[in-house]
C-alpha cells in the first residue's frame, strides 16, 4: 500500500507541475502576440521539451519505486 501512495503522489505532483508549465507557456505566448509567430513556435517547442524531460524523469522515478517493491516482495 505504501508504494501505491508513493505512485499516487507522484502522479498528482506531475499533473500539478504540468499544469503550471503549460500555463506559463500560454502566458509567455500571450505576451509575445505582437512578435512573430516564429518566436511563439519556439516557446511552444521549448515547453514540449520541458514536458518530455519531466515525463522521462517521472517514468524513471516510478520504475525505481516498482523495482523496490518487487525486490522486497522476493
BAGULUM-179593 format. One record per atom (N, C-alpha, C, O): x, y, z; atom name. Coordinates in steps of 0.05 Angstrom, whole numbers. Each point is the difference from the previous one (the first is absolute). Layout:
<pt xx="X" yy="Y" zz="Z" at="CA"/>
...
This chain:
<pt xx="16" yy="-24" zz="0" at="N"/>
<pt xx="-16" yy="24" zz="0" at="CA"/>
<pt xx="17" yy="25" zz="0" at="C"/>
<pt xx="-7" yy="21" zz="-12" at="O"/>
<pt xx="30" yy="-23" zz="25" at="N"/>
<pt xx="19" yy="23" zz="1" at="CA"/>
<pt xx="9" yy="8" zz="-28" at="C"/>
<pt xx="2" yy="24" zz="-6" at="O"/>
<pt xx="2" yy="-43" zz="-10" at="N"/>
<pt xx="10" yy="5" zz="-28" at="CA"/>
<pt xx="-23" yy="13" zz="-16" at="C"/>
<pt xx="6" yy="18" zz="-16" at="O"/>
<pt xx="-30" yy="-26" zz="20" at="N"/>
<pt xx="-23" yy="12" zz="-14" at="CA"/>
<pt xx="-3" yy="29" zz="7" at="C"/>
<pt xx="-6" yy="17" zz="-17" at="O"/>
<pt xx="10" yy="-11" zz="43" at="N"/>
<pt xx="-1" yy="28" zz="9" at="CA"/>
<pt xx="22" yy="17" zz="-13" at="C"/>
<pt xx="-4" yy="23" zz="-7" at="O"/>
<pt xx="28" yy="-35" zz="5" at="N"/>
<pt xx="23" yy="15" zz="-12" at="CA"/>
<pt xx="-6" yy="6" zz="-29" at="C"/>
<pt xx="4" yy="22" zz="-10" at="O"/>
<pt xx="-14" yy="-42" zz="-4" at="N"/>
<pt xx="-6" yy="3" zz="-29" at="CA"/>
<pt xx="-23" yy="20" zz="-3" at="C"/>
<pt xx="1" yy="17" zz="-19" at="O"/>
<pt xx="-21" yy="-18" zz="36" at="N"/>
<pt xx="-22" yy="19" zz="-2" at="CA"/>
<pt xx="9" yy="29" zz="5" at="C"/>
<pt xx="-9" yy="18" zz="-14" at="O"/>
<pt xx="28" yy="-15" zz="33" at="N"/>
<pt xx="11" yy="27" zz="5" at="CA"/>
<pt xx="16" yy="10" zz="-24" at="C"/>
<pt xx="0" yy="23" zz="-7" at="O"/>
<pt xx="15" yy="-41" zz="-5" at="N"/>
<pt xx="16" yy="7" zz="-24" at="CA"/>
<pt xx="-18" yy="9" zz="-23" at="C"/>
<pt xx="5" yy="20" zz="-12" at="O"/>
<pt xx="-27" yy="-34" zz="8" at="N"/>
<pt xx="-19" yy="7" zz="-22" at="CA"/>
<pt xx="-13" yy="27" zz="6" at="C"/>
<pt xx="-4" yy="16" zz="-18" at="O"/>
<pt xx="-4" yy="-12" zz="43" at="N"/>
<pt xx="-13" yy="26" zz="8" at="CA"/>
<pt xx="20" yy="23" zz="-4" at="C"/>
<pt xx="-7" yy="20" zz="-11" at="O"/>
<pt xx="31" yy="-24" zz="20" at="N"/>
<pt xx="21" yy="21" zz="-3" at="CA"/>
<pt xx="6" yy="5" zz="-29" at="C"/>
<pt xx="3" yy="23" zz="-8" at="O"/>
<pt xx="-2" yy="-44" zz="-8" at="N"/>
<pt xx="5" yy="2" zz="-28" at="CA"/>
<pt xx="-22" yy="16" zz="-14" at="C"/>
<pt xx="6" yy="17" zz="-17" at="O"/>
<pt xx="-31" yy="-21" zz="24" at="N"/>
<pt xx="-22" yy="14" zz="-12" at="CA"/>
<pt xx="1" yy="29" zz="7" at="C"/>
<pt xx="-6" yy="17" zz="-17" at="O"/>
<pt xx="12" yy="-10" zz="42" at="N"/>
<pt xx="1" yy="28" zz="9" at="CA"/>
<pt xx="23" yy="14" zz="-14" at="C"/>
<pt xx="-4" yy="22" zz="-10" at="O"/>
<pt xx="27" yy="-34" zz="8" at="N"/>
<pt xx="23" yy="13" zz="-13" at="CA"/>
<pt xx="-5" yy="3" zz="-29" at="C"/>
<pt xx="7" yy="21" zz="-12" at="O"/>
<pt xx="-19" yy="-40" zz="-1" at="N"/>
<pt xx="-7" yy="2" zz="-28" at="CA"/>
<pt xx="-18" yy="23" zz="-6" at="C"/>
<pt xx="3" yy="15" zz="-19" at="O"/>
<pt xx="-23" yy="-12" zz="37" at="N"/>
<pt xx="-19" yy="23" zz="-3" at="CA"/>
<pt xx="15" yy="27" zz="2" at="C"/>
<pt xx="-6" yy="18" zz="-15" at="O"/>
<pt xx="24" yy="-17" zz="34" at="N"/>
<pt xx="15" yy="25" zz="4" at="CA"/>
<pt xx="18" yy="6" zz="-24" at="C"/>
<pt xx="1" yy="23" zz="-9" at="O"/>
<pt xx="12" yy="-44" zz="-1" at="N"/>
<pt xx="18" yy="4" zz="-24" at="CA"/>
<pt xx="-16" yy="11" zz="-23" at="C"/>
<pt xx="8" yy="19" zz="-13" at="O"/>
<pt xx="-31" yy="-32" zz="7" at="N"/>
<pt xx="-15" yy="9" zz="-24" at="CA"/>
<pt xx="-14" yy="26" zz="4" at="C"/>
<pt xx="-5" yy="15" zz="-19" at="O"/>
<pt xx="-2" yy="-8" zz="44" at="N"/>
<pt xx="-11" yy="26" zz="6" at="CA"/>
<pt xx="21" yy="21" zz="-5" at="C"/>
<pt xx="-6" yy="22" zz="-11" at="O"/>
<pt xx="31" yy="-27" zz="19" at="N"/>
<pt xx="22" yy="18" zz="-6" at="CA"/>
<pt xx="5" yy="3" zz="-29" at="C"/>
<pt xx="6" yy="22" zz="-10" at="O"/>
<pt xx="-8" yy="-43" zz="-5" at="N"/>
<pt xx="4" yy="1" zz="-29" at="CA"/>
<pt xx="-22" yy="17" zz="-13" at="C"/>
<pt xx="6" yy="16" zz="-17" at="O"/>
<pt xx="-31" yy="-20" zz="26" at="N"/>
<pt xx="-21" yy="16" zz="-11" at="CA"/>
<pt xx="3" yy="30" zz="6" at="C"/>
<pt xx="-5" yy="17" zz="-17" at="O"/>
<pt xx="14" yy="-11" zz="41" at="N"/>
<pt xx="5" yy="28" zz="8" at="CA"/>
<pt xx="23" yy="12" zz="-17" at="C"/>
<pt xx="-2" yy="22" zz="-9" at="O"/>
<pt xx="23" yy="-38" zz="5" at="N"/>
<pt xx="23" yy="10" zz="-16" at="CA"/>
<pt xx="-9" yy="5" zz="-28" at="C"/>
<pt xx="8" yy="19" zz="-13" at="O"/>
<pt xx="-25" yy="-36" zz="2" at="N"/>
<pt xx="-10" yy="4" zz="-27" at="CA"/>
<pt xx="-18" yy="25" zz="-2" at="C"/>
<pt xx="0" yy="14" zz="-20" at="O"/>
<pt xx="-16" yy="-10" zz="41" at="N"/>
<pt xx="-18" yy="23" zz="-1" at="CA"/>
<pt xx="16" yy="26" zz="2" at="C"/>
<pt xx="-9" yy="21" zz="-11" at="O"/>
<pt xx="31" yy="-21" zz="25" at="N"/>
<pt xx="17" yy="24" zz="1" at="CA"/>
<pt xx="14" yy="5" zz="-26" at="C"/>
<pt xx="9" yy="23" zz="-6" at="O"/>
<pt xx="-6" yy="-43" zz="-11" at="N"/>
<pt xx="14" yy="3" zz="-25" at="CA"/>
<pt xx="-19" yy="1" zz="-24" at="C"/>
<pt xx="8" yy="-6" zz="-23" at="O"/>
<pt xx="-33" yy="13" zz="27" at="N"/>
<pt xx="-19" yy="1" zz="-22" at="CA"/>
<pt xx="8" yy="20" zz="-22" at="C"/>
<pt xx="-6" yy="-3" zz="-23" at="O"/>
<pt xx="20" yy="25" zz="31" at="N"/>
<pt xx="8" yy="20" zz="-20" at="CA"/>
<pt xx="24" yy="-10" zz="-16" at="C"/>
<pt xx="4" yy="9" zz="-23" at="O"/>
<pt xx="11" yy="-27" zz="34" at="N"/>
<pt xx="24" yy="-10" zz="-14" at="CA"/>
<pt xx="-8" yy="-22" zz="-21" at="C"/>
<pt xx="-23" yy="-7" zz="-3" at="O"/>
<pt xx="43" yy="-2" zz="-10" at="N"/>
<pt xx="-5" yy="-19" zz="-21" at="CA"/>
<pt xx="-9" yy="-27" zz="10" at="C"/>
<pt xx="4" yy="-7" zz="24" at="O"/>
<pt xx="-17" yy="-8" zz="-41" at="N"/>
<pt xx="-9" yy="-27" zz="8" at="CA"/>
<pt xx="23" yy="-19" zz="4" at="C"/>
<pt xx="-3" yy="-21" zz="13" at="O"/>
<pt xx="26" yy="28" zz="-24" at="N"/>
<pt xx="24" yy="-16" zz="3" at="CA"/>
<pt xx="8" yy="-1" zz="30" at="C"/>
<pt xx="8" yy="-22" zz="9" at="O"/>
<pt xx="-9" yy="44" zz="4" at="N"/>
<pt xx="7" yy="0" zz="29" at="CA"/>
<pt xx="-20" yy="-16" zz="16" at="C"/>
<pt xx="8" yy="-14" zz="19" at="O"/>
<pt xx="-33" yy="16" zz="-26" at="N"/>
<pt xx="-21" yy="-15" zz="15" at="CA"/>
<pt xx="5" yy="-30" zz="-5" at="C"/>
<pt xx="-4" yy="-16" zz="18" at="O"/>
<pt xx="11" yy="9" zz="-42" at="N"/>
<pt xx="6" yy="-28" zz="-6" at="CA"/>
<pt xx="23" yy="-10" zz="17" at="C"/>
<pt xx="-1" yy="-23" zz="10" at="O"/>
<pt xx="22" yy="39" zz="-7" at="N"/>
<pt xx="23" yy="-8" zz="17" at="CA"/>
<pt xx="-9" yy="-3" zz="29" at="C"/>
<pt xx="10" yy="-18" zz="13" at="O"/>
<pt xx="-27" yy="35" zz="-4" at="N"/>
<pt xx="-10" yy="-2" zz="28" at="CA"/>
<pt xx="-15" yy="-27" zz="4" at="C"/>
<pt xx="4" yy="-14" zz="19" at="O"/>
<pt xx="-21" yy="8" zz="-38" at="N"/>
<pt xx="-16" yy="-25" zz="2" at="CA"/>
<pt xx="18" yy="-24" zz="-3" at="C"/>
<pt xx="-4" yy="-20" zz="15" at="O"/>
<pt xx="23" yy="20" zz="-33" at="N"/>
<pt xx="19" yy="-22" zz="-3" at="CA"/>
<pt xx="16" yy="-4" zz="26" at="C"/>
<pt xx="5" yy="-23" zz="8" at="O"/>
<pt xx="4" yy="45" zz="4" at="N"/>
<pt xx="16" yy="-3" zz="24" at="CA"/>
<pt xx="-18" yy="-11" zz="23" at="C"/>
<pt xx="10" yy="-16" zz="16" at="O"/>
<pt xx="-35" yy="24" zz="-16" at="N"/>
<pt xx="-19" yy="-12" zz="20" at="CA"/>
<pt xx="-3" yy="-30" zz="-4" at="C"/>
<pt xx="-2" yy="-15" zz="20" at="O"/>
<pt xx="1" yy="7" zz="-45" at="N"/>
<pt xx="-2" yy="-29" zz="-5" at="CA"/>
<pt xx="24" yy="-15" zz="10" at="C"/>
<pt xx="-3" yy="-21" zz="13" at="O"/>
<pt xx="27" yy="32" zz="-17" at="N"/>
<pt xx="24" yy="-13" zz="9" at="CA"/>
<pt xx="2" yy="-1" zz="31" at="C"/>
<pt xx="10" yy="-19" zz="11" at="O"/>
<pt xx="-19" yy="40" zz="2" at="N"/>
<pt xx="-1" yy="0" zz="29" at="CA"/>
<pt xx="-18" yy="-22" zz="10" at="C"/>
<pt xx="7" yy="-15" zz="18" at="O"/>
<pt xx="-31" yy="13" zz="-30" at="N"/>
<pt xx="-18" yy="-21" zz="8" at="CA"/>
<pt xx="11" yy="-28" zz="-6" at="C"/>
<pt xx="-4" yy="-18" zz="15" at="O"/>
<pt xx="17" yy="15" zz="-38" at="N"/>
<pt xx="11" yy="-25" zz="-7" at="CA"/>
<pt xx="21" yy="-9" zz="20" at="C"/>
<pt xx="0" yy="-23" zz="8" at="O"/>
<pt xx="18" yy="41" zz="0" at="N"/>
<pt xx="20" yy="-7" zz="20" at="CA"/>
<pt xx="-12" yy="-6" zz="27" at="C"/>
<pt xx="9" yy="-18" zz="14" at="O"/>
<pt xx="-30" yy="33" zz="-7" at="N"/>
<pt xx="-14" yy="-5" zz="25" at="CA"/>
<pt xx="-13" yy="-28" zz="0" at="C"/>
<pt xx="1" yy="-14" zz="20" at="O"/>
<pt xx="-13" yy="7" zz="-42" at="N"/>
<pt xx="-14" yy="-26" zz="-2" at="CA"/>
<pt xx="20" yy="-22" zz="2" at="C"/>
<pt xx="-5" yy="-21" zz="13" at="O"/>
<pt xx="29" yy="24" zz="-25" at="N"/>
<pt xx="20" yy="-21" zz="2" at="CA"/>
<pt xx="10" yy="-3" zz="28" at="C"/>
<pt xx="4" yy="-22" zz="9" at="O"/>
<pt xx="0" yy="44" zz="6" at="N"/>
<pt xx="9" yy="-2" zz="27" at="CA"/>
<pt xx="-22" yy="-12" zz="18" at="C"/>
<pt xx="7" yy="-16" zz="18" at="O"/>
<pt xx="-32" yy="23" zz="-23" at="N"/>
<pt xx="-22" yy="-12" zz="15" at="CA"/>
<pt xx="-1" yy="-30" zz="-5" at="C"/>
<pt xx="-5" yy="-16" zz="18" at="O"/>
<pt xx="8" yy="8" zz="-43" at="N"/>
<pt xx="0" yy="-28" zz="-7" at="CA"/>
<pt xx="22" yy="-15" zz="14" at="C"/>
<pt xx="-4" yy="-22" zz="10" at="O"/>
<pt xx="28" yy="33" zz="-9" at="N"/>
<pt xx="22" yy="-13" zz="14" at="CA"/>
<pt xx="-5" yy="-2" zz="30" at="C"/>
<pt xx="7" yy="-20" zz="12" at="O"/>
<pt xx="-19" yy="41" zz="-1" at="N"/>
<pt xx="-7" yy="-1" zz="29" at="CA"/>
<pt xx="-20" yy="-22" zz="6" at="C"/>
<pt xx="3" yy="-14" zz="20" at="O"/>
<pt xx="-23" yy="12" zz="-36" at="N"/>
<pt xx="-20" yy="-21" zz="4" at="CA"/>
<pt xx="12" yy="-28" zz="-4" at="C"/>
<pt xx="-6" yy="-19" zz="15" at="O"/>
<pt xx="23" yy="17" zz="-35" at="N"/>
<pt xx="13" yy="-26" zz="-5" at="CA"/>
<pt xx="18" yy="-8" zz="24" at="C"/>
<pt xx="0" yy="-24" zz="7" at="O"/>
<pt xx="13" yy="43" zz="5" at="N"/>
<pt xx="17" yy="-5" zz="23" at="CA"/>
<pt xx="-18" yy="-10" zz="24" at="C"/>
<pt xx="8" yy="-19" zz="13" at="O"/>
<pt xx="-30" yy="32" zz="-9" at="N"/>
<pt xx="-18" yy="-8" zz="22" at="CA"/>
<pt xx="-11" yy="-28" zz="-5" at="C"/>
<pt xx="-1" yy="-16" zz="19" at="O"/>
<pt xx="-6" yy="10" zz="-43" at="N"/>
<pt xx="-11" yy="-27" zz="-6" at="CA"/>
<pt xx="21" yy="-21" zz="2" at="C"/>
<pt xx="-5" yy="-23" zz="9" at="O"/>
<pt xx="30" yy="29" zz="-16" at="N"/>
<pt xx="21" yy="-20" zz="2" at="CA"/>
<pt xx="7" yy="-4" zz="30" at="C"/>
<pt xx="6" yy="-23" zz="7" at="O"/>
<pt xx="-8" yy="43" zz="10" at="N"/>
<pt xx="3" yy="-4" zz="28" at="CA"/>
<pt xx="-22" yy="-18" zz="12" at="C"/>
<pt xx="5" yy="-17" zz="17" at="O"/>
<pt xx="-29" yy="21" zz="-28" at="N"/>
<pt xx="-23" yy="-16" zz="9" at="CA"/>
<pt xx="5" yy="-29" zz="-7" at="C"/>
<pt xx="-5" yy="-18" zz="17" at="O"/>
<pt xx="14" yy="13" zz="-41" at="N"/>
<pt xx="6" yy="-28" zz="-9" at="CA"/>
<pt xx="22" yy="-12" zz="16" at="C"/>
<pt xx="-1" yy="-24" zz="7" at="O"/>
<pt xx="22" yy="40" zz="0" at="N"/>
<pt xx="22" yy="-10" zz="15" at="CA"/>
<pt xx="-8" yy="-8" zz="28" at="C"/>
<pt xx="8" yy="-21" zz="11" at="O"/>
<pt xx="-25" yy="37" zz="1" at="N"/>
<pt xx="-10" yy="-6" zz="27" at="CA"/>
<pt xx="-19" yy="-23" zz="0" at="C"/>
<pt xx="-3" yy="-14" zz="21" at="O"/>
<pt xx="-11" yy="9" zz="-43" at="N"/>
<pt xx="-20" yy="-22" zz="-1" at="CA"/>
<pt xx="15" yy="-27" zz="-1" at="C"/>
<pt xx="-11" yy="-20" zz="9" at="O"/>
<pt xx="35" yy="20" zz="-20" at="N"/>
<pt xx="14" yy="-25" zz="-2" at="CA"/>
<pt xx="15" yy="-5" zz="25" at="C"/>
<pt xx="14" yy="-20" zz="3" at="O"/>
